[in-house]
Structure formats: C-alpha cells, structure tokens
C-alpha cells in the first residue's frame, strides 16, 4: 500500500488536474507528514514514478507571471483503477509497525539498568508533548476538515494517547523489570 500514490491519485481525482507544486502545497497545507507515512518533499519524485507507470499523464503546461512553466498532470484511466485498489487496501489493511523500543526493552544492558527510569520518563515526556500538541492542532483545524478527515486525524490522536498510557504503565512496572533483570544477571 503506497500512501503517497493514494494521496496524489486521490488529490487529482478529487480536485482535478494539478502541477507538482500544487500537490506539494496541498501536502503541506494538510500537514500530511503528521498523519501519513511520507513527507511533502517526496511528492515530486512520486509524480515522476506515477507518470512513468502511466498512472498520471501530462494535461497541459501553464505559466503564471514570471514563474517557470509548470507541467499540469491528471489521473489516467489506469490511475483510476489503481486509485480504487489503493483505497480498498487502505481501508482493509492493518498496519502497526514494530517500535524499536520493544527490542531494546527485550535486550536491556545489564550494566545500565539504573538509567532505564530516566530514559523511559524522557520518552514519556516527549510522547505527552506530541499528544498534547496533536490534540491542540486537531482542535484548531477541525473546522476546516471534512467529517472523514476529522476521523482520520482523531485516529492518529488515539494512537498517541494509547502510547502515552502504555508508557505510563511501563514506567510503573520498571522496578519489577529492573529487579528481574538484576536477578538474571546475578544468576549468570
């Protein structure tokens, strides 16, 4: 499932033909990097790949004022089919990526166990800050969102909240984890 392909094809299908700069600005305006797995800067490279794959096609060249000419793209017939498939995949696939924290937690340094509470507290602080900022951002922009976009943003927000809650539980469990790790170190 390619989120950037879904974004570009979906944007062209929904908004009509656009040039690369317009798609880049749309990605920035929608803060796409906060709720999708790509940065706005990836748009130009993806446009080239979509054009090479025949999913978008040149529509016209336009020029505004003293700006350079811009190539305007539209979605192709093949792109429409691909867009349908990407939408289906996006709605049906479940993606939860592994967090490196889990492997690090399972492979703790027995000589640095006393550092663990401070590291987890610092991580928890960053998660709380991100959750708070995301919640505030959603409140600020909700009036500009469609109902579906609001739900998409609240999904990401619920993930941040869940991470905060899990890390709070982890922090409370650290004395037991550290004691277990120290006893295992002593037995080896």
GISUL-V657430 format. One record per residue. N is the residue number from 1. RES is the residue in one letter. SS is DSSP state (~ for helix, > for strand, _ for the rest). PHI is phi in whole degrees, 0 to 359 (999 if undefined). Layout:
# GISUL-V657430
n=N res=RES ss=SS phi=PHI
n=N res=RES ss=SS phi=PHI
This chain:
# GISUL-V657430
n=1 res=X ss=_ phi=999
n=2 res=X ss=_ phi=253
n=3 res=X ss=~ phi=297
n=4 res=X ss=~ phi=291
n=5 res=X ss=~ phi=295
n=6 res=X ss=~ phi=299
n=7 res=X ss=~ phi=298
n=8 res=X ss=~ phi=292
n=9 res=X ss=~ phi=297
n=10 res=X ss=~ phi=296
n=11 res=X ss=~ phi=294
n=12 res=X ss=~ phi=293
n=13 res=X ss=~ phi=292
n=14 res=X ss=~ phi=280
n=15 res=X ss=~ phi=255
n=16 res=X ss=_ phi=91
n=17 res=X ss=_ phi=303
n=18 res=X ss=> phi=213
n=19 res=X ss=> phi=265
n=20 res=X ss=~ phi=303
n=21 res=X ss=~ phi=296
n=22 res=X ss=~ phi=297
n=23 res=X ss=~ phi=292
n=24 res=X ss=~ phi=298
n=25 res=X ss=~ phi=297
n=26 res=X ss=~ phi=298
n=27 res=X ss=~ phi=299
n=28 res=X ss=~ phi=292
n=29 res=X ss=~ phi=300
n=30 res=X ss=_ phi=273
n=31 res=X ss=_ phi=50
n=32 res=X ss=~ phi=302
n=33 res=X ss=~ phi=290
n=34 res=X ss=~ phi=275
n=35 res=X ss=_ phi=221
n=36 res=X ss=_ phi=225
n=37 res=X ss=_ phi=263
n=38 res=X ss=_ phi=211
n=39 res=X ss=_ phi=262
n=40 res=X ss=~ phi=307
n=41 res=X ss=~ phi=298
n=42 res=X ss=~ phi=278
n=43 res=X ss=~ phi=298
n=44 res=X ss=~ phi=299
n=45 res=X ss=~ phi=296
n=46 res=X ss=~ phi=294
n=47 res=X ss=~ phi=301
n=48 res=X ss=~ phi=299
n=49 res=X ss=~ phi=293
n=50 res=X ss=~ phi=296
n=51 res=X ss=~ phi=294
n=52 res=X ss=~ phi=297
n=53 res=X ss=_ phi=275
n=54 res=X ss=_ phi=76
n=55 res=X ss=_ phi=272
n=56 res=X ss=> phi=229
n=57 res=X ss=> phi=221
n=58 res=X ss=> phi=295
n=59 res=X ss=> phi=251
n=60 res=X ss=> phi=194
n=61 res=X ss=> phi=247
n=62 res=X ss=> phi=229
n=63 res=X ss=_ phi=221
n=64 res=X ss=_ phi=240
n=65 res=X ss=_ phi=57
n=66 res=X ss=_ phi=271
n=67 res=X ss=_ phi=289
n=68 res=X ss=_ phi=294
n=69 res=X ss=_ phi=298
n=70 res=X ss=> phi=236
n=71 res=X ss=> phi=275
n=72 res=X ss=> phi=263
n=73 res=X ss=> phi=249
n=74 res=X ss=> phi=226
n=75 res=X ss=> phi=286
n=76 res=X ss=_ phi=269
n=77 res=X ss=~ phi=299
n=78 res=X ss=~ phi=296
n=79 res=X ss=~ phi=296
n=80 res=X ss=~ phi=298
n=81 res=X ss=~ phi=296
n=82 res=X ss=~ phi=297
n=83 res=X ss=~ phi=301
n=84 res=X ss=~ phi=301
n=85 res=X ss=~ phi=296
n=86 res=X ss=~ phi=295
n=87 res=X ss=~ phi=298
n=88 res=X ss=~ phi=299
n=89 res=X ss=~ phi=298
n=90 res=X ss=~ phi=299
n=91 res=X ss=~ phi=277
n=92 res=X ss=~ phi=249
n=93 res=X ss=_ phi=286
n=94 res=X ss=_ phi=250
n=95 res=X ss=_ phi=235
n=96 res=X ss=_ phi=227
n=97 res=X ss=_ phi=279
n=98 res=X ss=_ phi=298
n=99 res=X ss=_ phi=258
n=100 res=X ss=~ phi=304
n=101 res=X ss=~ phi=305
n=102 res=X ss=~ phi=298
n=103 res=X ss=~ phi=291
n=104 res=X ss=~ phi=297
n=105 res=X ss=~ phi=293
n=106 res=X ss=~ phi=283
n=107 res=X ss=_ phi=233
n=108 res=X ss=_ phi=294
n=109 res=X ss=_ phi=280
n=110 res=X ss=_ phi=296
n=111 res=X ss=_ phi=271
n=112 res=X ss=_ phi=230
n=113 res=X ss=~ phi=297
n=114 res=X ss=~ phi=289
n=115 res=X ss=~ phi=280
n=116 res=X ss=~ phi=302
n=117 res=X ss=~ phi=302
n=118 res=X ss=~ phi=294
n=119 res=X ss=~ phi=295
n=120 res=X ss=~ phi=291
n=121 res=X ss=~ phi=298
n=122 res=X ss=~ phi=295
n=123 res=X ss=~ phi=297
n=124 res=X ss=~ phi=299
n=125 res=X ss=~ phi=299
n=126 res=X ss=~ phi=294
n=127 res=X ss=~ phi=296
n=128 res=X ss=~ phi=299
n=129 res=X ss=~ phi=298
n=130 res=X ss=~ phi=295
n=131 res=X ss=~ phi=299
n=132 res=X ss=~ phi=297
n=133 res=X ss=~ phi=296
n=134 res=X ss=~ phi=295
n=135 res=X ss=~ phi=296
n=136 res=X ss=~ phi=297
n=137 res=X ss=~ phi=297
n=138 res=X ss=~ phi=297
n=139 res=X ss=~ phi=299
n=140 res=X ss=~ phi=294
n=141 res=X ss=~ phi=258
n=142 res=X ss=~ phi=309
n=143 res=X ss=~ phi=294
n=144 res=X ss=~ phi=265
n=145 res=X ss=_ phi=263
n=146 res=X ss=_ phi=287
n=147 res=X ss=~ phi=299
n=148 res=X ss=~ phi=295
n=149 res=X ss=~ phi=296
n=150 res=X ss=~ phi=298
n=151 res=X ss=~ phi=294
n=152 res=X ss=~ phi=298
n=153 res=X ss=~ phi=293
n=154 res=X ss=~ phi=290
n=155 res=X ss=~ phi=297
n=156 res=X ss=~ phi=298
n=157 res=X ss=~ phi=298
n=158 res=X ss=~ phi=293
n=159 res=X ss=~ phi=292
n=160 res=X ss=~ phi=298
n=161 res=X ss=~ phi=299
n=162 res=X ss=~ phi=298
n=163 res=X ss=~ phi=298
n=164 res=X ss=~ phi=301
n=165 res=X ss=~ phi=298
n=166 res=X ss=~ phi=295
n=167 res=X ss=~ phi=294
n=168 res=X ss=~ phi=297
n=169 res=X ss=~ phi=294
n=170 res=X ss=~ phi=299
n=171 res=X ss=~ phi=301
n=172 res=X ss=~ phi=293
n=173 res=X ss=~ phi=273
n=174 res=X ss=~ phi=301
n=175 res=X ss=~ phi=303
n=176 res=X ss=~ phi=291
n=177 res=X ss=~ phi=297
n=178 res=X ss=~ phi=295
n=179 res=X ss=~ phi=298
n=180 res=X ss=~ phi=296
n=181 res=X ss=~ phi=296
n=182 res=X ss=~ phi=295
n=183 res=X ss=~ phi=293
n=184 res=X ss=~ phi=291
n=185 res=X ss=~ phi=296
n=186 res=X ss=~ phi=293
n=187 res=X ss=~ phi=279
n=188 res=X ss=_ phi=263
